[in-house]
């Protein structure tokens, strides 16, 4: 049980005193980069799916 308590104390010390947290501006910037990249990837996947659907519809008409 003593090992668990020491581990929890060490985790707290690391998070409270040794970790550098991003500023609000850095966090907002990173979130916008992730959102933009996600939208671009979603658009690319949508375009690829549309082209694939068109090609498959041409090869195998209903």
PDB file of N, H, CA, C and O in Angstrom:
ATOM      1  N   UNK A   1       0.831  -1.198   0.000  1.00  0.00           N
ATOM      2  CA  UNK A   1       0.000   0.000   0.000  1.00  0.00           C
ATOM      3  C   UNK A   1       0.872   1.257   0.000  1.00  0.00           C
ATOM      4  O   UNK A   1       0.501   2.282  -0.571  1.00  0.00           O
ATOM      5  N   UNK A   2       2.017   1.164   0.637  1.00  0.00           N
ATOM      6  H   UNK A   2       2.318   0.330   1.101  1.00  0.00           H
ATOM      7  CA  UNK A   2       2.920   2.296   0.718  1.00  0.00           C
ATOM      8  C   UNK A   2       3.452   2.677  -0.666  1.00  0.00           C
ATOM      9  O   UNK A   2       3.680   3.854  -0.947  1.00  0.00           O
ATOM     10  N   UNK A   3       3.649   1.664  -1.534  1.00  0.00           N
ATOM     11  H   UNK A   3       3.464   0.708  -1.305  1.00  0.00           H
ATOM     12  CA  UNK A   3       4.133   1.925  -2.888  1.00  0.00           C
ATOM     13  C   UNK A   3       3.109   2.730  -3.685  1.00  0.00           C
ATOM     14  O   UNK A   3       3.468   3.630  -4.445  1.00  0.00           O
ATOM     15  N   UNK A   4       1.857   2.403  -3.507  1.00  0.00           N
ATOM     16  H   UNK A   4       1.566   1.673  -2.889  1.00  0.00           H
ATOM     17  CA  UNK A   4       0.788   3.107  -4.224  1.00  0.00           C
ATOM     18  C   UNK A   4       0.724   4.571  -3.771  1.00  0.00           C
ATOM     19  O   UNK A   4       0.574   5.474  -4.594  1.00  0.00           O
ATOM     20  N   UNK A   5       0.836   4.793  -2.485  1.00  0.00           N
ATOM     21  H   UNK A   5       0.958   4.059  -1.816  1.00  0.00           H
ATOM     22  CA  UNK A   5       0.788   6.164  -1.959  1.00  0.00           C
ATOM     23  C   UNK A   5       1.980   6.966  -2.468  1.00  0.00           C
ATOM     24  O   UNK A   5       1.827   8.117  -2.875  1.00  0.00           O
ATOM     25  N   UNK A   6       3.163   6.364  -2.446  1.00  0.00           N
ATOM     26  H   UNK A   6       3.288   5.428  -2.115  1.00  0.00           H
ATOM     27  CA  UNK A   6       4.352   7.051  -2.959  1.00  0.00           C
ATOM     28  C   UNK A   6       4.218   7.346  -4.447  1.00  0.00           C
ATOM     29  O   UNK A   6       4.631   8.409  -4.910  1.00  0.00           O
ATOM     30  N   UNK A   7       3.643   6.413  -5.195  1.00  0.00           N
ATOM     31  H   UNK A   7       3.307   5.550  -4.819  1.00  0.00           H
ATOM     32  CA  UNK A   7       3.431   6.620  -6.627  1.00  0.00           C
ATOM     33  C   UNK A   7       2.482   7.795  -6.872  1.00  0.00           C
ATOM     34  O   UNK A   7       2.740   8.635  -7.735  1.00  0.00           O
ATOM     35  N   UNK A   8       1.402   7.853  -6.125  1.00  0.00           N
ATOM     36  H   UNK A   8       1.193   7.171  -5.424  1.00  0.00           H
ATOM     37  CA  UNK A   8       0.438   8.949  -6.273  1.00  0.00           C
ATOM     38  C   UNK A   8       1.071  10.293  -5.915  1.00  0.00           C
ATOM     39  O   UNK A   8       0.827  11.297  -6.585  1.00  0.00           O
ATOM     40  N   UNK A   9       1.882  10.309  -4.859  1.00  0.00           N
ATOM     41  H   UNK A   9       2.080   9.494  -4.315  1.00  0.00           H
ATOM     42  CA  UNK A   9       2.563  11.547  -4.483  1.00  0.00           C
ATOM     43  C   UNK A   9       3.534  11.986  -5.577  1.00  0.00           C
ATOM     44  O   UNK A   9       3.616  13.170  -5.902  1.00  0.00           O
ATOM     45  N   UNK A  10       4.263  11.036  -6.138  1.00  0.00           N
ATOM     46  H   UNK A  10       4.196  10.074  -5.874  1.00  0.00           H
ATOM     47  CA  UNK A  10       5.212  11.362  -7.208  1.00  0.00           C
ATOM     48  C   UNK A  10       4.478  11.885  -8.443  1.00  0.00           C
ATOM     49  O   UNK A  10       4.947  12.819  -9.092  1.00  0.00           O
ATOM     50  N   UNK A  11       3.345  11.296  -8.765  1.00  0.00           N
ATOM     51  H   UNK A  11       2.963  10.537  -8.238  1.00  0.00           H
ATOM     52  CA  UNK A  11       2.545  11.769  -9.907  1.00  0.00           C
ATOM     53  C   UNK A  11       2.061  13.187  -9.675  1.00  0.00           C
ATOM     54  O   UNK A  11       2.120  14.022 -10.578  1.00  0.00           O
ATOM     55  N   UNK A  12       1.586  13.465  -8.473  1.00  0.00           N
ATOM     56  H   UNK A  12       1.538  12.788  -7.740  1.00  0.00           H
ATOM     57  CA  UNK A  12       1.119  14.811  -8.155  1.00  0.00           C
ATOM     58  C   UNK A  12       2.259  15.823  -8.258  1.00  0.00           C
ATOM     59  O   UNK A  12       2.094  16.891  -8.848  1.00  0.00           O
ATOM     60  N   UNK A  13       3.405  15.488  -7.689  1.00  0.00           N
ATOM     61  H   UNK A  13       3.538  14.620  -7.210  1.00  0.00           H
ATOM     62  CA  UNK A  13       4.563  16.391  -7.749  1.00  0.00           C
ATOM     63  C   UNK A  13       4.954  16.685  -9.188  1.00  0.00           C
ATOM     64  O   UNK A  13       5.268  17.825  -9.532  1.00  0.00           O
ATOM     65  N   UNK A  14       4.934  15.661 -10.024  1.00  0.00           N
ATOM     66  H   UNK A  14       4.679  14.735  -9.745  1.00  0.00           H
ATOM     67  CA  UNK A  14       5.299  15.845 -11.435  1.00  0.00           C
ATOM     68  C   UNK A  14       4.307  16.771 -12.136  1.00  0.00           C
ATOM     69  O   UNK A  14       4.706  17.692 -12.848  1.00  0.00           O
ATOM     70  N   UNK A  15       3.018  16.524 -11.932  1.00  0.00           N
ATOM     71  H   UNK A  15       2.694  15.776 -11.354  1.00  0.00           H
ATOM     72  CA  UNK A  15       1.995  17.336 -12.599  1.00  0.00           C
ATOM     73  C   UNK A  15       1.941  18.763 -12.050  1.00  0.00           C
ATOM     74  O   UNK A  15       1.713  19.707 -12.806  1.00  0.00           O
ATOM     75  N   UNK A  16       2.144  18.922 -10.762  1.00  0.00           N
ATOM     76  H   UNK A  16       2.329  18.154 -10.148  1.00  0.00           H
ATOM     77  CA  UNK A  16       2.003  20.236 -10.146  1.00  0.00           C
ATOM     78  C   UNK A  16       3.232  21.118 -10.321  1.00  0.00           C
ATOM     79  O   UNK A  16       3.102  22.337 -10.434  1.00  0.00           O
ATOM     80  N   UNK A  17       4.431  20.522 -10.344  1.00  0.00           N
ATOM     81  H   UNK A  17       4.537  19.532 -10.251  1.00  0.00           H
ATOM     82  CA  UNK A  17       5.634  21.347 -10.295  1.00  0.00           C
ATOM     83  C   UNK A  17       6.584  21.179 -11.475  1.00  0.00           C
ATOM     84  O   UNK A  17       7.378  22.081 -11.744  1.00  0.00           O
ATOM     85  N   UNK A  18       6.530  20.073 -12.176  1.00  0.00           N
ATOM     86  H   UNK A  18       5.885  19.340 -11.957  1.00  0.00           H
ATOM     87  CA  UNK A  18       7.502  19.833 -13.240  1.00  0.00           C
ATOM     88  C   UNK A  18       6.916  19.937 -14.644  1.00  0.00           C
ATOM     89  O   UNK A  18       7.662  20.058 -15.616  1.00  0.00           O
ATOM     90  N   UNK A  19       5.610  19.893 -14.760  1.00  0.00           N
ATOM     91  H   UNK A  19       5.004  19.794 -13.971  1.00  0.00           H
ATOM     92  CA  UNK A  19       4.962  19.930 -16.069  1.00  0.00           C
ATOM     93  C   UNK A  19       4.715  21.374 -16.488  1.00  0.00           C
ATOM     94  O   UNK A  19       4.265  22.192 -15.685  1.00  0.00           O
ATOM     95  N   UNK A  20       5.007  21.680 -17.734  1.00  0.00           N
ATOM     96  H   UNK A  20       5.372  21.016 -18.386  1.00  0.00           H
ATOM     97  CA  UNK A  20       4.677  23.008 -18.262  1.00  0.00           C
ATOM     98  C   UNK A  20       3.397  22.880 -19.083  1.00  0.00           C
ATOM     99  O   UNK A  20       3.325  22.094 -20.027  1.00  0.00           O
ATOM    100  N   UNK A  21       2.403  23.657 -18.712  1.00  0.00           N
ATOM    101  H   UNK A  21       2.462  24.296 -17.945  1.00  0.00           H
ATOM    102  CA  UNK A  21       1.114  23.609 -19.375  1.00  0.00           C
ATOM    103  C   UNK A  21       1.062  24.701 -20.442  1.00  0.00           C
ATOM    104  O   UNK A  21       1.643  25.771 -20.261  1.00  0.00           O
ATOM    105  N   UNK A  22       0.366  24.439 -21.560  1.00  0.00           N
ATOM    106  H   UNK A  22      -0.106  23.570 -21.708  1.00  0.00           H
ATOM    107  CA  UNK A  22       0.274  25.470 -22.604  1.00  0.00           C
ATOM    108  C   UNK A  22      -0.601  26.634 -22.159  1.00  0.00           C
ATOM    109  O   UNK A  22      -1.484  26.490 -21.313  1.00  0.00           O
ATOM    110  N   UNK A  23      -0.327  27.795 -22.757  1.00  0.00           N
ATOM    111  H   UNK A  23       0.390  27.912 -23.444  1.00  0.00           H
ATOM    112  CA  UNK A  23      -1.177  28.950 -22.479  1.00  0.00           C
ATOM    113  C   UNK A  23      -2.489  28.789 -23.236  1.00  0.00           C
ATOM    114  O   UNK A  23      -2.626  27.907 -24.083  1.00  0.00           O
ATOM    115  N   UNK A  24      -3.440  29.642 -22.922  1.00  0.00           N
ATOM    116  H   UNK A  24      -3.329  30.359 -22.234  1.00  0.00           H
ATOM    117  CA  UNK A  24      -4.739  29.571 -23.599  1.00  0.00           C
ATOM    118  C   UNK A  24      -4.570  29.828 -25.103  1.00  0.00           C
ATOM    119  O   UNK A  24      -5.226  29.187 -25.925  1.00  0.00           O
ATOM    120  N   UNK A  25      -3.694  30.761 -25.453  1.00  0.00           N
ATOM    121  H   UNK A  25      -3.161  31.282 -24.786  1.00  0.00           H
ATOM    122  CA  UNK A  25      -3.455  31.081 -26.860  1.00  0.00           C
ATOM    123  C   UNK A  25      -2.822  29.894 -27.588  1.00  0.00           C
ATOM    124  O   UNK A  25      -3.216  29.584 -28.712  1.00  0.00           O
ATOM    125  N   UNK A  26      -1.857  29.233 -26.969  1.00  0.00           N
ATOM    126  H   UNK A  26      -1.538  29.485 -26.056  1.00  0.00           H
ATOM    127  CA  UNK A  26      -1.231  28.063 -27.583  1.00  0.00           C
ATOM    128  C   UNK A  26      -2.245  26.937 -27.754  1.00  0.00           C
ATOM    129  O   UNK A  26      -2.265  26.260 -28.782  1.00  0.00           O
ATOM    130  N   UNK A  27      -3.072  26.746 -26.754  1.00  0.00           N
ATOM    131  H   UNK A  27      -3.056  27.296 -25.919  1.00  0.00           H
ATOM    132  CA  UNK A  27      -4.082  25.692 -26.804  1.00  0.00           C
ATOM    133  C   UNK A  27      -5.105  25.963 -27.902  1.00  0.00           C
ATOM    134  O   UNK A  27      -5.498  25.047 -28.624  1.00  0.00           O
ATOM    135  N   UNK A  28      -5.540  27.217 -28.032  1.00  0.00           N
ATOM    136  H   UNK A  28      -5.221  27.962 -27.446  1.00  0.00           H
ATOM    137  CA  UNK A  28      -6.486  27.594 -29.081  1.00  0.00           C
ATOM    138  C   UNK A  28      -5.867  27.396 -30.460  1.00  0.00           C
ATOM    139  O   UNK A  28      -6.523  26.893 -31.373  1.00  0.00           O
ATOM    140  N   UNK A  29      -4.616  27.789 -30.608  1.00  0.00           N
ATOM    141  H   UNK A  29      -4.084  28.197 -29.866  1.00  0.00           H
ATOM    142  CA  UNK A  29      -3.924  27.623 -31.888  1.00  0.00           C
ATOM    143  C   UNK A  29      -3.818  26.146 -32.255  1.00  0.00           C
ATOM    144  O   UNK A  29      -4.092  25.770 -33.395  1.00  0.00           O
ATOM    145  N   UNK A  30      -3.426  25.315 -31.310  1.00  0.00           N
ATOM    146  H   UNK A  30      -3.203  25.620 -30.384  1.00  0.00           H
ATOM    147  CA  UNK A  30      -3.308  23.882 -31.566  1.00  0.00           C
ATOM    148  C   UNK A  30      -4.653  23.266 -31.927  1.00  0.00           C
ATOM    149  O   UNK A  30      -4.735  22.416 -32.814  1.00  0.00           O
ATOM    150  N   UNK A  31      -5.698  23.691 -31.244  1.00  0.00           N
ATOM    151  H   UNK A  31      -5.632  24.381 -30.524  1.00  0.00           H
ATOM    152  CA  UNK A  31      -7.038  23.175 -31.540  1.00  0.00           C
ATOM    153  C   UNK A  31      -7.475  23.558 -32.945  1.00  0.00           C
ATOM    154  O   UNK A  31      -8.093  22.752 -33.641  1.00  0.00           O
ATOM    155  N   UNK A  32      -7.160  24.784 -33.373  1.00  0.00           N
ATOM    156  H   UNK A  32      -6.658  25.438 -32.808  1.00  0.00           H
ATOM    157  CA  UNK A  32      -7.523  25.219 -34.721  1.00  0.00           C
ATOM    158  C   UNK A  32      -6.738  24.438 -35.780  1.00  0.00           C
ATOM    159  O   UNK A  32      -7.277  24.113 -36.838  1.00  0.00           O
ATOM    160  N   UNK A  33      -5.485  24.142 -35.501  1.00  0.00           N
ATOM    161  H   UNK A  33      -5.047  24.406 -34.641  1.00  0.00           H
ATOM    162  CA  UNK A  33      -4.679  23.351 -36.435  1.00  0.00           C
ATOM    163  C   UNK A  33      -5.277  21.953 -36.572  1.00  0.00           C
ATOM    164  O   UNK A  33      -5.406  21.441 -37.684  1.00  0.00           O
ATOM    165  N   UNK A  34      -5.638  21.343 -35.466  1.00  0.00           N
ATOM    166  H   UNK A  34      -5.534  21.759 -34.563  1.00  0.00           H
ATOM    167  CA  UNK A  34      -6.232  20.005 -35.500  1.00  0.00           C
ATOM    168  C   UNK A  34      -7.573  20.035 -36.220  1.00  0.00           C
ATOM    169  O   UNK A  34      -7.853  19.147 -37.024  1.00  0.00           O
ATOM    170  N   UNK A  35      -8.400  21.027 -35.955  1.00  0.00           N
ATOM    171  H   UNK A  35      -8.173  21.749 -35.302  1.00  0.00           H
ATOM    172  CA  UNK A  35      -9.702  21.147 -36.615  1.00  0.00           C
ATOM    173  C   UNK A  35      -9.526  21.326 -38.114  1.00  0.00           C
ATOM    174  O   UNK A  35     -10.226  20.685 -38.898  1.00  0.00           O
ATOM    175  N   UNK A  36      -8.603  22.187 -38.522  1.00  0.00           N
ATOM    176  H   UNK A  36      -8.034  22.707 -37.885  1.00  0.00           H
ATOM    177  CA  UNK A  36      -8.355  22.416 -39.945  1.00  0.00           C
ATOM    178  C   UNK A  36      -7.859  21.150 -40.633  1.00  0.00           C
ATOM    179  O   UNK A  36      -8.333  20.797 -41.713  1.00  0.00           O
ATOM    180  N   UNK A  37      -6.911  20.475 -40.007  1.00  0.00           N
ATOM    181  H   UNK A  37      -6.527  20.762 -39.130  1.00  0.00           H
ATOM    182  CA  UNK A  37      -6.382  19.240 -40.589  1.00  0.00           C
ATOM    183  C   UNK A  37      -7.478  18.185 -40.699  1.00  0.00           C
ATOM    184  O   UNK A  37      -7.542  17.461 -41.693  1.00  0.00           O
ATOM    185  N   UNK A  38      -8.330  18.092 -39.702  1.00  0.00           N
ATOM    186  H   UNK A  38      -8.279  18.680 -38.894  1.00  0.00           H
ATOM    187  CA  UNK A  38      -9.426  17.120 -39.729  1.00  0.00           C
ATOM    188  C   UNK A  38     -10.392  17.418 -40.866  1.00  0.00           C
ATOM    189  O   UNK A  38     -10.844  16.504 -41.556  1.00  0.00           O
ATOM    190  N   UNK A  39     -10.710  18.684 -41.061  1.00  0.00           N
ATOM    191  H   UNK A  39     -10.343  19.427 -40.501  1.00  0.00           H
ATOM    192  CA  UNK A  39     -11.624  19.060 -42.145  1.00  0.00           C
ATOM    193  C   UNK A  39     -11.010  18.767 -43.519  1.00  0.00           C
ATOM    194  O   UNK A  39     -11.701  18.292 -44.420  1.00  0.00           O
ATOM    195  N   UNK A  40      -9.721  19.049 -43.676  1.00  0.00           N
ATOM    196  H   UNK A  40      -9.160  19.435 -42.943  1.00  0.00           H
ATOM    197  CA  UNK A  40      -9.046  18.777 -44.951  1.00  0.00           C
ATOM    198  C   UNK A  40      -9.038  17.278 -45.226  1.00  0.00           C
ATOM    199  O   UNK A  40      -9.331  16.855 -46.344  1.00  0.00           O
ATOM    200  N   UNK A  41      -8.708  16.475 -44.229  1.00  0.00           N
ATOM    201  H   UNK A  41      -8.470  16.819 -43.321  1.00  0.00           H
ATOM    202  CA  UNK A  41      -8.683  15.022 -44.416  1.00  0.00           C
ATOM    203  C   UNK A  41     -10.078  14.504 -44.721  1.00  0.00           C
ATOM    204  O   UNK A  41     -10.230  13.635 -45.580  1.00  0.00           O
ATOM    205  N   UNK A  42     -11.108  15.014 -44.038  1.00  0.00           N
ATOM    206  H   UNK A  42     -10.985  15.720 -43.340  1.00  0.00           H
ATOM    207  CA  UNK A  42     -12.483  14.605 -44.304  1.00  0.00           C
ATOM    208  C   UNK A  42     -12.888  14.949 -45.736  1.00  0.00           C
ATOM    209  O   UNK A  42     -13.563  14.161 -46.399  1.00  0.00           O
ATOM    210  N   UNK A  43     -12.478  16.124 -46.211  1.00  0.00           N
ATOM    211  H   UNK A  43     -11.930  16.764 -45.672  1.00  0.00           H
ATOM    212  CA  UNK A  43     -12.785  16.521 -47.584  1.00  0.00           C
ATOM    213  C   UNK A  43     -12.086  15.614 -48.594  1.00  0.00           C
ATOM    214  O   UNK A  43     -12.678  15.234 -49.605  1.00  0.00           O
ATOM    215  N   UNK A  44     -10.838  15.271 -48.323  1.00  0.00           N
ATOM    216  H   UNK A  44     -10.358  15.580 -47.502  1.00  0.00           H
ATOM    217  CA  UNK A  44     -10.104  14.368 -49.218  1.00  0.00           C
ATOM    218  C   UNK A  44     -10.773  12.998 -49.259  1.00  0.00           C
ATOM    219  O   UNK A  44     -10.937  12.422 -50.335  1.00  0.00           O
ATOM    220  N   UNK A  45     -11.160  12.470 -48.101  1.00  0.00           N
ATOM    221  H   UNK A  45     -11.027  12.938 -47.227  1.00  0.00           H
ATOM    222  CA  UNK A  45     -11.823  11.168 -48.060  1.00  0.00           C
ATOM    223  C   UNK A  45     -13.160  11.232 -48.784  1.00  0.00           C
ATOM    224  O   UNK A  45     -13.516  10.289 -49.490  1.00  0.00           O
ATOM    225  N   UNK A  46     -13.909  12.318 -48.627  1.00  0.00           N
ATOM    226  H   UNK A  46     -13.620  13.084 -48.053  1.00  0.00           H
ATOM    227  CA  UNK A  46     -15.186  12.475 -49.325  1.00  0.00           C
ATOM    228  C   UNK A  46     -14.987  12.471 -50.841  1.00  0.00           C
ATOM    229  O   UNK A  46     -15.740  11.825 -51.569  1.00  0.00           O
ATOM    230  N   UNK A  47     -13.972  13.195 -51.311  1.00  0.00           N
ATOM    231  H   UNK A  47     -13.360  13.721 -50.719  1.00  0.00           H
ATOM    232  CA  UNK A  47     -13.699  13.246 -52.749  1.00  0.00           C
ATOM    233  C   UNK A  47     -13.290  11.871 -53.282  1.00  0.00           C
ATOM    234  O   UNK A  47     -13.753  11.446 -54.340  1.00  0.00           O
ATOM    235  N   UNK A  48     -12.429  11.190 -52.550  1.00  0.00           N
ATOM    236  H   UNK A  48     -12.053  11.536 -51.690  1.00  0.00           H
ATOM    237  CA  UNK A  48     -12.010   9.849 -52.968  1.00  0.00           C
ATOM    238  C   UNK A  48     -13.203   8.904 -53.011  1.00  0.00           C
ATOM    239  O   UNK A  48     -13.315   8.091 -53.929  1.00  0.00           O
ATOM    240  N   UNK A  49     -14.098   9.001 -52.024  1.00  0.00           N
ATOM    241  H   UNK A  49     -14.007   9.661 -51.279  1.00  0.00           H
ATOM    242  CA  UNK A  49     -15.287   8.156 -51.995  1.00  0.00           C
ATOM    243  C   UNK A  49     -16.209   8.464 -53.169  1.00  0.00           C
ATOM    244  O   UNK A  49     -16.774   7.550 -53.770  1.00  0.00           O
ATOM    245  N   UNK A  50     -16.364   9.736 -53.499  1.00  0.00           N
ATOM    246  H   UNK A  50     -15.905  10.478 -53.011  1.00  0.00           H
ATOM    247  CA  UNK A  50     -17.211  10.109 -54.629  1.00  0.00           C
ATOM    248  C   UNK A  50     -16.647   9.592 -55.944  1.00  0.00           C
ATOM    249  O   UNK A  50     -17.389   9.076 -56.780  1.00  0.00           O
ATOM    250  N   UNK A  51     -15.343   9.726 -56.129  1.00  0.00           N
ATOM    251  H   UNK A  51     -14.740  10.145 -55.450  1.00  0.00           H
ATOM    252  CA  UNK A  51     -14.709   9.218 -57.353  1.00  0.00           C
ATOM    253  C   UNK A  51     -14.849   7.708 -57.424  1.00  0.00           C
ATOM    254  O   UNK A  51     -15.184   7.166 -58.478  1.00  0.00           O
ATOM    255  N   UNK A  52     -14.597   7.017 -56.308  1.00  0.00           N
ATOM    256  H   UNK A  52     -14.325   7.457 -55.452  1.00  0.00           H
ATOM    257  CA  UNK A  52     -14.715   5.561 -56.292  1.00  0.00           C
ATOM    258  C   UNK A  52     -16.148   5.131 -56.599  1.00  0.00           C
ATOM    259  O   UNK A  52     -16.362   4.176 -57.346  1.00  0.00           O
ATOM    260  N   UNK A  53     -17.133   5.833 -56.027  1.00  0.00           N
ATOM    261  H   UNK A  53     -16.959   6.609 -55.421  1.00  0.00           H
ATOM    262  CA  UNK A  53     -18.544   5.502 -56.288  1.00  0.00           C
ATOM    263  C   UNK A  53     -18.871   5.700 -57.778  1.00  0.00           C
ATOM    264  O   UNK A  53     -19.573   4.885 -58.377  1.00  0.00           O
ATOM    265  N   UNK A  54     -18.355   6.793 -58.369  1.00  0.00           N
ATOM    266  H   UNK A  54     -17.785   7.455 -57.882  1.00  0.00           H
ATOM    267  CA  UNK A  54     -18.585   7.043 -59.784  1.00  0.00           C
ATOM    268  C   UNK A  54     -17.961   5.946 -60.656  1.00  0.00           C
ATOM    269  O   UNK A  54     -18.589   5.450 -61.591  1.00  0.00           O
ATOM    270  N   UNK A  55     -16.733   5.581 -60.338  1.00  0.00           N
ATOM    271  H   UNK A  55     -16.223   5.984 -59.578  1.00  0.00           H
ATOM    272  CA  UNK A  55     -16.047   4.541 -61.125  1.00  0.00           C
ATOM    273  C   UNK A  55     -16.785   3.201 -60.975  1.00  0.00           C
ATOM    274  O   UNK A  55     -16.998   2.505 -61.968  1.00  0.00           O
ATOM    275  N   UNK A  56     -17.166   2.841 -59.777  1.00  0.00           N
ATOM    276  H   UNK A  56     -16.993   3.406 -58.970  1.00  0.00           H
ATOM    277  CA  UNK A  56     -17.872   1.582 -59.569  1.00  0.00           C
ATOM    278  C   UNK A  56     -19.245   1.613 -60.234  1.00  0.00           C
ATOM    279  O   UNK A  56     -19.700   0.596 -60.757  1.00  0.00           O
ATOM    280  N   UNK A  57     -19.911   2.768 -60.219  1.00  0.00           N
ATOM    281  H   UNK A  57     -19.542   3.594 -59.794  1.00  0.00           H
ATOM    282  CA  UNK A  57     -21.211   2.888 -60.894  1.00  0.00           C
ATOM    283  C   UNK A  57     -21.070   2.773 -62.404  1.00  0.00           C
ATOM    284  O   UNK A  57     -21.970   2.269 -63.075  1.00  0.00           O
ATOM    285  N   UNK A  58     -19.943   3.236 -62.943  1.00  0.00           N
ATOM    286  H   UNK A  58     -19.212   3.645 -62.397  1.00  0.00           H
ATOM    287  CA  UNK A  58     -19.697   3.109 -64.384  1.00  0.00           C
ATOM    288  C   UNK A  58     -19.387   1.667 -64.755  1.00  0.00           C
ATOM    289  O   UNK A  58     -19.849   1.180 -65.786  1.00  0.00           O
ATOM    290  N   UNK A  59     -18.622   0.989 -63.937  1.00  0.00           N
ATOM    291  H   UNK A  59     -18.247   1.385 -63.099  1.00  0.00           H
ATOM    292  CA  UNK A  59     -18.250  -0.401 -64.221  1.00  0.00           C
ATOM    293  C   UNK A  59     -19.418  -1.331 -63.997  1.00  0.00           C
ATOM    294  O   UNK A  59     -19.665  -2.219 -64.812  1.00  0.00           O
ATOM    295  N   UNK A  60     -20.143  -1.145 -62.904  1.00  0.00           N
ATOM    296  H   UNK A  60     -19.942  -0.423 -62.242  1.00  0.00           H
ATOM    297  CA  UNK A  60     -21.274  -2.002 -62.562  1.00  0.00           C
ATOM    298  C   UNK A  60     -22.558  -1.183 -62.522  1.00  0.00           C
ATOM    299  O   UNK A  60     -23.015  -0.819 -61.438  1.00  0.00           O
ATOM    300  N   UNK A  61     -23.145  -0.888 -63.665  1.00  0.00           N
ATOM    301  H   UNK A  61     -22.774  -1.184 -64.545  1.00  0.00           H
ATOM    302  CA  UNK A  61     -24.379  -0.079 -63.669  1.00  0.00           C
ATOM    303  C   UNK A  61     -25.543  -0.857 -63.061  1.00  0.00           C
ATOM    304  O   UNK A  61     -25.573  -2.087 -63.106  1.00  0.00           O
ATOM    305  N   UNK A  62     -26.492  -0.128 -62.497  1.00  0.00           N
ATOM    306  H   UNK A  62     -26.467   0.871 -62.460  1.00  0.00           H
ATOM    307  CA  UNK A  62     -27.661  -0.770 -61.877  1.00  0.00           C
ATOM    308  C   UNK A  62     -28.596  -1.241 -62.907  1.00  0.00           C
ATOM    309  O   UNK A  62     -29.639  -1.808 -62.581  1.00  0.00           O
TER     310      UNK A  62
END
